[in-house]
Amino acid sequence: MVSNHPKNIHLKHRVKIVDLAQSLNLSKGTISRALNDYADISDSTKLRVRKQAKIMGYIPLSSAQAIKTGRVRALGLVLRVDSHDSHHAFLTDFLDGVSRSAGTRNWTLTVATATSDEDELQTFRRLVAERKVDGFIITRCLVDDIRVGLLRDAQIPFILYGRTNLDDNYSYFDISGEAAIDSAVCRLAALGHKNIGFVNGPENLYFAQMRKNGYFAGLEKSNLTQSSSYIVSDVLTREQGQVATQTLLTLPSPPTAIIFSLDMAALGGYRAVEKLNLSVGKDVSFIGYDGIPQGVYATPALSTFEVDTRQAGERLATMLIDQIRGEPVEKLNEIQHAKFTPRGSSNPPQKTSEQLAEFISGKHNKREIL
């Protein structure tokens, strides 16, 4: 009779598949296929094998696996250290999500950095040529993304954290920023705002185009007039957010509420409002997008759409591994929604656009006289 209970085996040498097989009374082939997550092995057997492997300290030899399967069991990620979010708080959670998800399936994450567009492409080419990874997670997706073409030509699996302007099928995981911005407009309109500005990111990034579409959709639903003067683009940083907010609030008919495509830009907007002797949440309402921790500590705290970046990392890793193992790319598309967190920065308007303009103009005139 074959026992289902592992034998008590005490080993001082490196644990091999044969040791796991003996301890579980399973064949080496079953152990190998369970560890490599083959579909013909039941989930209960996979769980038993992985649990025993952890107990016994089994570590697969990557070189042996690469020879046998043609894979190095590594996911690739190239980060731009010159970008606005290179030290962003979300990055820690995102990398943790990718690493944890990959690790549970005995895969690793290879992270490389780049400092320019050309350096980034060269880094992708090097990792592909050296066969350091089996597939890539692509972030900061562009409208026309040359990285996608590069990896397609090299026949290397990839998944986008976002979307791009591509007719063919591709794998992606994304948060519906357009739905969030649409909702933000409708929320502010319901509070009584009729003049709503929008501070957007660079329009060569696909998310910026989608969020602008959401802004227009929200205006249409709320029967509000579109005005190109109420949109400021190419904004990523605090400093740029401050300038953009100053630009909007010094218009002849300034918005009484502003939606920001990124929380970091919104935090810069607080500085502009303060310099105009105004108050966020009282004289002008703000809604951001991202849910970065700094927003909680603004005065008043920033209303925002929060994104679970750790979960995003987990899903991207899982979906990319599934693609590498043969899952069709058209089945690996997923869109989730950001969660709105109302705080003190979004309230009904206390001034009309005309009153706000008069107040700001008066402050400017006083300063000029002084």
N, C-alpha and C positions, 0 to 999 in steps of 0.2 A: 504493500500500500504506500502511495506517495504522500508525504506530509506537506501541508501548506505552510507549515511554520518554519522559518529560517533556522538553520543550524547555528549553533554558537561556534563560530570560527574566529580564532584570534590570529591575526596575520601581522608579521613585521615587515614583509616585503611589500612592494607596490601592488595594490589590488588590481587584479586583471578580470576580464570578463569571465574567465573560467572559474574564478573564485566566487563571483556572484552567482554563476550558474549552479555551482555545487551547494551554495548556501540556501538557494531557493528551490533546488531540485527541478531546474528548468534547463533547456538546452542553451548552448552558447548563442545559437541563431536567434532564439526567442529573446534572450537578454539584449543582444545587439539591436534587434528590431524595435524592442520596447524603448531602449535608450534613444534611438533615432526617430521615435514617434511615428512608426509606420502604422498605416490605417488598419492593417490586418491583425493588429494586436489590440486586445480589449483594453479599455480604460482602467479596469481594475488591475490587470496584469502590469500595465505601465506604472500605475501608482505603487504597486508592490516592489517593482524593480527599482524605481527611483528612490523609494524610501530606504530600501536595503543598501543601495549604492551610497546614499548619504551617510547611513550608519557606519558602513565599512570604509568610507573615505575614498571611494572609487573616483578617479580623475581620468577621463579619456585622453589618450595621446592624440593631439591635434594632427600631428604628421601622419599617423596611421590612418586616422579618419579621412584625411585629405586624399590619401592614396586609394582608399577603398571606395569613397563616395564621390570624389572629385570636388569636395567642398571643404572649406576651412572653418565652417560654422561660425562665421563672423559677419556682423552687420557694419556697414560703413556710414560715417557721418562727417561731413566737412563743414566746419564752422568758420564764419567770417569774423575774425577778431577786430576788424575795423568797422563793424556794423554797430548800429545804435544799441542793439540788444546783446552785444558780446559779453557783457557782465550783468545782464538783466537777471532779476531774481527768478524769473520763470525758468531759466536755463538749468538751474540745479534740480528742480522738480522734473523737468522734461528728461534730462539725462538719467535721473534716477528711475523714471518710469520705463525708459527704453532698456536700461541695464537689467532691471529686475525681471521684466518680461522675457528678455533674451536668456537671462540666467536660469530661469525656471525650466527652460527647454535645452539647457546645456549649450547655449550659444554665447558669444561674447560681442562686445561693442568696440569697434576701432574708431577712435576720434582723431581727426587731423584738422589742422587750422590753415587758413589762407588769409592774405592781406589785401587782395585785389581780385578783380574778375579773372584776369589771366592766370594769376597764381592759383585761384580756385580750380579752374579748368585743368591746369597742369597737375594739381593734386589728385583730381579724379583720374586723369590719365595714368598717373604713376601707380595709384592703388589698383587700378584695373590691370595694368601691365604686370605688376608684381603678384597679382592674384592674392592680395591681402584680405579681400572681403568677397562675400558671395552676393551682396546686393547693397543698395544705398537707400538711406532716408534723405530726401531733399527738402530743405526748409527755405524760407524766403522766396517763394515761388514767383517767378516773373511771368508777365503776360506772354512773352515769347521767350521761352527758357531754353537756352542752348545746351544746358546740362542734360536735359531730357533727350535731345537728339544724339548727344555724345554717348550716353549709356545705351540707347536703343541701337545705335550702329555697332556698339561693342557687344550687344546681346547680353547685357548685364541687368538683372532684375532691379527695380527701384520702386519706391512709393513716395508720393508727395505728401508733405504736411501742408495742405492747401490744394489749390487747383491751378490750372494753366489753360492757355488758349490752344487746345489740341483737339483735333477732330477724332483721332483714333482713341480706342479704349486704353485706359491706363489706371493704375491703382492709386488711390488717394484716401486720406483721412482728413476731414476738415471740420471746422466749426463754422456754422452759418452766420458769418458777420453781417451779411446783408439783411438777414431776418432780425438781428439784434438792432441794427441802426434803424430799420423800418419801425420796429417796436418803440425805439427811443423817441422818434418823431411823434408817433401816435400818443405816447405817454405825455409828452410835453404839451402837445396840442390839447389833450384832455384836461390838462391843468390850466389851460387858458392862454398859452403862448401862441402868438400868431406870426411872430418873426423868429425863425429858428435858423441859426447858422450851423455850418458843418466844417470842421477842421479835419482834413483827410491826409493820408500818407502819400508817398510818391506813386504816381499813376502807372509806372512801369511794373509795380508790384500788383499781382492779380487781386489780392485782397482789397486793395484800395478801389479798384474798379467795381468790385462786387458791393462794397460798402456804400459807394456813391449811388449805385443802383438802388440800394436799400433806402437811402436818404430820399431819393426822388419818389420811390414807391410810397413811403410814409407821408410825404407832402401831398401826393395825389389822394391817398385814402382820407387825409384830414382836410381836404379841400383848401389847401394852402398854396399860395403862388410860389413858383420857382423863381429864384433870382441867382444868377451866376456870381453876383457880388457877395453873396452869403457863403460861398465856398472858397476855402483856402487849402491848397494842396501842397504836396512835397514837405509835409511836416512829420518829424519823427522824435525830436528831442524836446527837452524842457525849454531851451532857449528859442527854438523855432515855434513852440507852442505859445510862448509869451508874445512873440512878434505877431503871430497869426491872430491871437485874441485882441491885441492892440489894434490891428488892422480892422477887424470886424466891429469893434466897439466904437471906433471913431468914424464910422460911416455916417452919412446924413440921417439914415434910418437904421440904427444899429439893432441887432437881434437881442431879444430879451432872454434867449436861451441858446446855448451852444452845445453841439454834440461833437465829441472828439473820437477819432478813429483809434486813438491810443491813449491810455491813461497818462503816460509820461508827458505827452503834449498838453493834456488837461492840467497837470500840475504846474506847468509853465504858465498856463492861463490864469492861475490864481495870482501870480506875480503881476500880470498886466492889470487885473481887476483891482488889486490893492493900490497900484500906482495911480489909478484913476479915482482913488478914494471911494471905490464901490465895494460891495460885499457879495461874494459868491453865495447863492442860495437865497439872497434877499433882492439884490438889484439885478442879478443875472444868474440864470440856472445853468448848471453843467451836468452832462452825463458822459461818462467815459466808456472805454472798452478795454478789457484785459483782466482787470481784477488784481493788479499788482499790490503788494502789501503797503506801499507808501501812501496809497489812496486813503487808507483808513486813518492816517495820521494828519491829513490835511484838515484845515479849519474853514468851513465845516467838512466833514468826511465826504469823499467823492462817491456819488451814485455811479454805479458801473455795471457792466455785464461781465461776469466772472467766467474765466475759462479754466477748466481743470487740465493743466498742462502735464501733470503726472499721468493721468489717464490717457491723454493723447499719446504720450511716449509709449505707454504700454500697448495701446492698440496698434500703433505704427509698427512696432517690433513684431507683434504677433502676426499681423497681416503680411508683412514682408517675408517672414519665415514661411508662411503658408504659400506665398507666391513662389518662393524659391523651390518649394517642394512640389510645385506643379499645379497649384490652384489657379484657375483662369483669372486674368487680371480684371475682367469685367465683373467678377463676383467679389472683388476686393475694393469696393467703394463705400465709404461711410461718411455721413454728415451728421453731426450732433449740434446741439444748441447751447449757447451761453446762458448762464443764469443771471437774471437781473437782481441786483442788490440795491434797494433804495436807501439813500442816506440823506444827509442834510443839504446837499448841493442842488437838489432839484425840487422846486416848490412853485406854487402859482406865482405869476408875475405881480410885483407891487408897483411897477411903473410900466407905462406903455412905451413903445419904441420912441415916440416923440418926446415924452417926458425924460427918458433916459438920455436922448441926444442933447436935450436942453441942459440937463444936469452936467453931463460930461463937458459940453461946450463952455458952461459957466466955470467949471473947475479949471479948464485950460486958460480961459480969459483971465481969471484971477492970478494964475501962475505967471502969465505973460506980463500982467500989470506989476506984480511983485518983482 
